[in-house]
Amino acid sequence: MSFKAPVKDLLFDIEHLANLAAVAQLPGFEDAGLDTAQAVLEECAKFTQDAVAPLNVPGDTNPSSFKDGVVTATPGFKEAFAQFAQGGWQGLQHDVNYGGQGLPKTIGAACQEMLHSANLSFALCPMLTDGAIEALLMAGSDELKATYLEKLISGQWTGTMNLTEPQAGSDLSLVRSRAEPLPDGTYKVFGTKIFITWGEHDMAENIVHLVLARVQGAPEGIKGISLFIVPKFLVNADGSLGERNDVHCVSIEHKMGIKASPTAVLQFGDNGGAIGYLVGEENRGLEYMFIMMNAARYAVGVQGVAVSERAYQQAVAYARERVQSRPVDGSVKGSAPIIHHPDVRRMLMTMRALTEGTRATAITAAAAYDAAHRHPDTQARQHNQAFYEFLVPLVKGYSTEISQEVTSLGVQVHGGMGFIEETGAAQHYRDCRILAIYEGTTAIQANDLVGRKTGRDGGAVAKAIAAQIEQTEAALQAAGDEPAQAAARSLAKARQAYLEVVDFIVANSRENPNAAYAGSVPYLMLAGNLVAGWQLGRAMLAAKELLAKGEGDADFLRAKITTAHFYAEHILPRTGALRDAIVEGAHSVTELPLDAF
């Protein structure tokens, strides 16, 4: 089934929820108005639909291969990646001083979504490169920037993130890779890194590994971790590539999904030591790596939206074609396409509403990021930074968790054919399962939400968001019609449940942490649900206003209102059950003795 990029919905969110007009007033973004956004998104849609999406199924059936230390990408990937680089897509939202286009994240995130929808495995390569670029921009020396940034931003080279080791997963205090300083200021790096996405491949001429390791004599735990650049090929003074560095792929994983994306085991230093270059200062590696991780966490949330969109499109196409049974209302005399059946409509509406709600949240968060980095007013920057940081675990956690629900419903819409690989519905289900795991599991995102984002400030940011939601409720109440009234009522109930949970988290996060953290993931799901519902409430108001003015595509706007109405009546009520589980069910989570499991 072919992929059609959701340009119209993305542009609606960019204009009416992210307020691109305000983003385009930020210093450096003056040329990034709606005309620019539309031109960029339409061009990105062509590229992703024509060059990348057709490789999605072949990548699943004929994945990247490993032989004699060499990883070969799925046929067609190398050529598509060359087109990606030539089109300037890697540098879309990166620094113009290093060859990027300098567009806001608000536009870049929309293009990211289309690329991930088209082909999750393919898009992972530039996603990791984005993280490497961000880390170098923030912490790299002028020399490192001059050596690596232009080539990374052009797509000529790609980047990776090397954290995990066999004994050190999420607990990076256990990292054992070591770095020995050399007289010339470089280091020799030794160790094994696992789960390295696109850690070896043949799509670019060099791979720039960002590696966590300990310098000899460094403190134990996370305080003793440093960050190094370890390129696959050493770079000569004139920028040309030199000899192969002592870093080699020893195997790639056999995975449940995203099979075209090689997940490498990399060995550093088997032949005397891999040459590495310190990023920033010694023992501050985790701080720098978090720049990459936070960029990647947001991007993985966008992956969740993206795969949900792809699964929804495929389910709708199948439901229109598959003829099975007569409609219960007698509207068709004989057997009819299954899209006539109420429960199929319920499943499709659930898929649509969850996808549009999480997309709206991600685009809104991107606009906050842009304001946090570019707004001329210090207080406005701080406000937007706090808002963005609160939303990141929701974008990452909620979007990836619901992608499992959406892709599972996609299989269900297909019935028995969904369980058959030939339809492709199962690939989306398999591909998305990793999203709630890598770049920090949902529990890690939720612990961050509880500890750093809610408990630390006594719930101040969380409650400020609730106050904004209340304003949207009032606007919906004033709109008058039943869909708006229903949305206002559901939002009010969900907001009240959220506030009670915030109070519970604040009261218990220090005095009774087991109680607070027992409900951390349900809290994330509640908050993510509420924020998505809020954004769809805002979308409903914007659509109603445009209809009243006689502007825009009337069918699209009416569908937007109906989708928001459905979300309010079918998705937002889940928050009540989550509130009860968190506030009243904390004890039963840890009540069973460990030896009784």
N, C-alpha and C positions, 0 to 999 in steps of 0.2 A: 504494500500500500504506500503510495507516494505521500510525502510530507509537504504541508503547506504552512509556511511560517505565519504566525498570528500577528502580522504587522499592525492590523487595525486595532486590536486589543492593546498591544504594547504602546502604540502611539496615544491611545486614549488615556492609559495610566500615566504615561510620561507627561502629557499635557495637563490633565485634570487632577491627578492625585500627587504626582511629584512636583507639579507646578514648574515646568521647564522654563517658563517665562522668568521666574525668579532666579532659577539656576543660571540662566543666560545673562543675568546682570552681575554675577560674581566675577571678580577680576580674573581675566584669562579665558573666560568662557563666553565672551561677547558674541562670538560667531556661532554659538551652539544653540540657536533657536529652533523653533519647530520645523522650519524648512530644512535645516541641516539634518535634524533628527530623522525626518521623513526620507530624505535622500539616502542617508547612511543605512537606515533600516531596510529600505527597499533593495538597495544594492546587496546588503548582507543576506537578505531573503533569497535573492537569485543565486548567490554563491552557495549557500547552505542547501537549498533545494536541488540545485543542479549538480554540484560537484561533490558534496559531502554525504547527503542523505542516501543516495544510491549505494554507498559503501557500507551501510549499517548492517544489513543482513549478511553480505559476504564476509564482513569482519567477524561475525558470530560463527559462521560455518567454516571459515578458513582463517583462523586467527593468526596473530604474530607467531613466528616460529623461532626456535633456538637450535643452533648447531655449531659446534666447535667454537663457542664463545661469541658467535655472531647472532644478532637478533634481526630478523627480516620482517618488516611490517607486511600486513595484508596487501595483496596486489591492489594497486590503485591509490593506496594511502600516500605514498611518497609523492606522486604527481599532484594529488589534492593538496598536500601540505605545501608544495612549491607554489601553487596558486594562492593559498592562504597567505604565504609570506609576501608574494608579489603584490597582492591586493592591499598590503599594509594593515591587515587585520590584527596582527600581534601588537602593533603599536598604537592601537586605536585610542586608548585613554592614558598613554604614557607620555613622558616629558618630551616636548618638542626639541629641547636642546640635544637630545640623543636620537633624533629621528622619528619620534612619535608624533601623533596627531593632536595630542593634548585635549581630547574631548572629555566631557564629564562622565563620571561613573554612571550617571542616570541613563546616558545613551549606551555606554559600553556594556552595562548589565543586560540590556535588551538584546544586544548582539550576541553576548555570551549565551543567553537562553536559546536563541535560534540555533547556534552552533551545537550546543549540547542536545537539543531536540533532534537535530539531524543525525548526530552520531556521537553518543556519549564517549565511546572509546577514543575516537579521534580527538575530541575536544579536550580530553584530559591532558594532552601534551602541551598545548598552549596555556592551559590553566595553570600548570605547574611552573611554566616559564614566567607567567605573570607574577607569581609569588617570588621567584628569584629576583626579578626586576625590582619589585617593591623593596625587598630586603637590601639590595645593593644601593638603591636610591637613598634609603634611610640611614644605612650604617656603613656603606663601603667607602674606602678612601678614594681620593680623586684619581689615583692611579688605577685602582680596580674598576672604577666607573668608566674611565677612558678605554680600558682594555676590553671590557665585557658588555657594557650596556647597549651600545649601538648595534652590536651583532645579535644580542638577545631581542631587542626591540624590533629589529628588522625581520626576525624569524629565521635568520641565517644559522643561528645556534639556538639550542633549546636548553631549558634548565630543569633541575630536579631538586627535591627536598629529601635529605637523608637523615631521618631521625631514628627509626625503629631498628632494633637489633634482636637477635633470637631471645635474649633474656630481658629486653627492655622494650615493652610496648608503649602504653600510655605513661608509664612511670619512667620518665627520662632521667631520674636520678641514678638509674642503674646502667646508664650508657658506659661502655668500656672502651670504645674506640679511642685510640690515643694519638697524640701529635707530639713529635720531637722537634724542638727548635733547631734550626741550622744557622750557621754564622751569617749567611746572606739575608736573613730575615724571613726566609720561607720555613716551611715545616715539612717533616715527613709524617704522613698519616697512615695508620694501620688499623684494620678492623673489618668487621662484617656488618653490612646493612641489608635489611630485608624489606620487602613490600615497597620497592622503589618504582613508582609509576613512571613508565617510559624511561627507565634507568639505562637502557641500551636499545638502540634502534638504528635504522639506516635512512631516516628521513631528513636529517640535518648533518652538516659536516663536523659539528662539535657538540658535545653535551657538557654543560656547566653544572657540576654537582655542588650543592651547598650541604656541607657535612658537619654534624655535631661530633665533637671529639674532646678529649681531655688532654691538656698540656701536662707534661710531666711535672709532678709536684703540686698540681691544682687541688683545691679543697674538694672534699667528698660531696656527693649529692649534686643538686642542680646548680649550686653556686660555682662549681668547678668546670662547667661546660663552656667550650668556646666554639665559634662558628668559622668554618673554612670554606674557601672555594677550592675545589679539586677538579680541574677540567679533564675531560677524556683525553684531549690532545693539549699539550703545553702550547702556550702562545708566545711567539717570538716578539722581540722588541718592535718590529715593524707591523705587528698585527697578524702576520701569517701564522699558519699552524706549524708547530714543530713536532717533536717525537711523541709517541703514545705514552701517556702517563701510566703509572702502575695501579690502575683501577680496571677491574675486569668483571664482566658478568659471568657467573658460574652456573646460573640456571634461571628459568622463569617459571612462574606459578601456573598451575592448571586450575582455572577458576570456574565459579558458578555462572558468572556473567562478565560483562565488559571484557570479553575474551580477546578482542583485537588490540587492547591496550596491554603491552607487555609489563608485567609486574616482576621486577628483577631482584635477584640476590646479587649484591655487588661486594666484591672482595677488594679491599684497599691494602696495598703494601706487601703482597706476596713475593715481590721481586726486589726487595730493598727499601720500599717505602714510596707511597704516592706523594708527589709534590703538592702541597697545599698552601694557600695564601690566607692569612688571618683577616677576617672581616671585623672591623671595629677593634675592640679591646679584648684581651684575654678574659675568660671567665664571665663574659656577658653574652654568650652564645644563645642561651635560651631566650633572653630578651629580644635579640635580633630575629631568632627563628619564629617568635610569636608574630612578627610582622607578616612573615610568609603564611603562618598558620591562620591568622585572622582573615587575610585576603582569601585563602583557600576555603575557610569555613563558609564565608559568604557565598563563594562561587559554588560550593557543593550544595548549598541551599538552592541556588539557581538551577543546579542539575536536577534537583527534586521536582521543581516546577516544570523543567524541560521534558523530562521523561513522562511526567503526568500528561502534559499536552500531547505528546506523541501517542500515548496509549489511548487518550480520549478520542483523538482524530481517527485512530484505527477502529475503535469500538463503534463510533458513529457510522463509519463507512460500512462496517459489517452489518450493523443493525438495519441499515437501509436496504441491504441486499438479501439478507437471510429470510426466506419465507418459511413461516412455521405457525400453524394454528390460527383460528379465527379470533379477531378482537372481541373482548368480553362485552363491549357496548354495541356490537352488531354493525359497526360502521362500515365493515367490509364483509361481503357475503361469504367469500371463501377464505382460504389461508392467506395471510398477509405478512409483509415484512415485520420482523419482531419489534421494530421501533414503535409500532402501534400499541404494544402491550404496556400497561401501566408500570409494572415492575422494571421493565427494561428502561422506560423513561426515567424512573426513580434512580436507577444506577447511573445512567448517562448524566442526569442532572447533578448527582453527587460528584461524579468525576469532574464535570464542568465547573461547579461551584468551588470545589477545593482547589482546582488548578487556578482559576481566576483570583481567588482570595489570596493564595500564596504568592502569585505573581504581583498582585497589587502591593503586598507587604514588602516584597523584595525591591520593587521599583521605588517605593516610598523611602525605604532605608537607604537606597543609593543616593537619592537627593539629599538626605541628611548628611551623608558622607561628604558630598560635594560642598555643602555649606560649612561643615565642620572644618574643612581644609582651606576654603577660599573666602569665607565671609569676612568683610573688613572689620566687623564688630566683634570684640573679644567675647562678650557675653553670649552673642548669637552662636559663635563657634563652639563654645563650651556646652551650650544647650543642645546643639545638634550632635555634638560628639557623644554626649550622654544618651541621647535618644537612639543614635545609631548603635552604640555599644550594647544597649538593652535589646535592640532588635536582632543583632547578629545571632545569638543562640536560638532565637525563634525562627529566623530565616533558615538557619542550618538544621535545627532539630525538628521543628514542626513540618517544614516543607518536605524533608526526606522521609519522615514517618508517614505522612499522608500519601507520599508517592507510592508506598507499598500498598496502601488501601486502594488508590486509584488504579494502579496496574493490575492488582488482583481483581478488581471489578471489571477491568478490561478483559481479563481471561474469562470471567463469569459471563459477560455479555456474549462472548463467542461460544459459550456452552462447551460441549465436548471438543469442538474444533480449537478452542483456546488452549487445550492441553496438548494439542498436536503442534509440533515445532514449525511445520510448514506455514502456518498462518502468521507467525511472527509475534503474536500476542504474548507468548511466554517469554520472549527475549526481553521485553520491557520489564516484566516481573523479575526476571533473573538479574538484569542489569542494575536495577534500582536497589537491590537488597544491600549492596555495599555502602550506599550513600549514608545510611544512619550509623555506619561503623567508622569509616575512615575520616581523617581530619578531626578526630574526637568523637566518640560515641555519643548517642543521645543523652546518656547519663552524664557524660563529661560536660556537655552543653548545659544540661539542667543544673548540675552542681555549680557551674559558673553563674547561672541565672540566680540561684538561691544565695550563694555566698557573696560574690563580687557585685552583682547587679541589683540585689534586693536587700539582703541582710546588712551589708556594709553601710549603706546610707539610710537605714531605717525605712526603706520603702519609698523614699522621696521621689525618685524618677518613675517608679512603677505607679505611684499615685498621681503624678503629674500627667502621665499618659491617660489614666482613668478620667481625669478632669477634661482632657481634650475629647475623649469618647463621649462624655456627657453632653458636650456642646453639639456633637453630631446628632445625638439622640433628640435634643431640643429642635434642631433643624428638621429632622425627620418628622417629629410630632407636628411641627408647623406646616409641613407639606400637605397634610390633610387626607390623602387617599389611604386605602387600606394597606397596600404593600408597604408604604412608608411607615404607617402606624405599627404594623407588625414588626418591621425591622427595629423601630425604636423600642418596642416592648422587649424584644429578644435581647437587644443590646443592653438594655437597662438590667435585665436579670443576669446576664453574663457578666456585666461589669460589677454588679454587687457580689456575685460569687468570687470573682477575681480579687476584689478588695478584701473580702473575708480571708482568702487564702494568703494574700500579702501580709495581713496582720498576723496570721498564724505563723508564717515563715519568719517574720521579724521577731516575734515573741519567742520562737524556739531555736533559731539558727545558732545561738551561742549557748543558751542554757540547756537545751535538749536537742542537740544536733541530729540524733537519730530520727526524731519525729519530723524535723524539717526536711531532712534529706530523703526520708522514706517516700515523701510525696514530691520529690524534685521533678521527675519526668512527667507525672500528671500535671504539676504546676506549669511546666513548659508547654504541655499540650493545651492546657486551659488558656494560657496567655497567648499562644500562637493562634488558637481558634478565635479568641476575642479580637485580636488585632486584625486578623484577616476579615472577620465580620465587620469590624469598624471601617476598614478600607472599602469593602463592598457597599457599606452604607453611604460612605462619601461618594462612591461611584454612582449609586442610585440617585443621589441628589444632583450630581453633575449631569447625568443622563436626562433627568426630568427637566432641568433648566434648559438644556439644549433643545429638547422636544418642544418646550413651551415657546422657544424663540423660532422654531421651525428650522433649526440648524442641524447639520450632521445627517447620518444615515439612520432614518427612523427605525428600520427593522433591527439594526444593530443596537440602538439605544434601548428599544423595548426589551430586547433579549437581555441586555445588561441589567435592567430593572428586575426582570423576572428571575434572573440568576441570583441577584442579591436577595430577593424575597425568599427564594428557596433556601439559600444559605441561612437566613435568619430563622426560618421555621424548622429546618431539618438538621443543620450542623451546629449552630450556636447553642441549642438546648443541651448538647453534650457537656457543656461547662458545669451544669448543675451537679451531675453525677461525679464529675472530677472533683468539684469542691467538697462533696460529701466524703469521698474516699480520702482526700488529703487531710481535712480538718478532723474527721471523726474516725478515720481508719488507720491512723499512723501506728498505733500500738500493735495491731495484728500483723504488720509487715515483719517485725522483728521478734514476735512473741515465741515462735517455734524454736526450741533449742537447736543449736548447730548440729548436734549428733543425731537429731531426729529427721534430718533431710535424707 
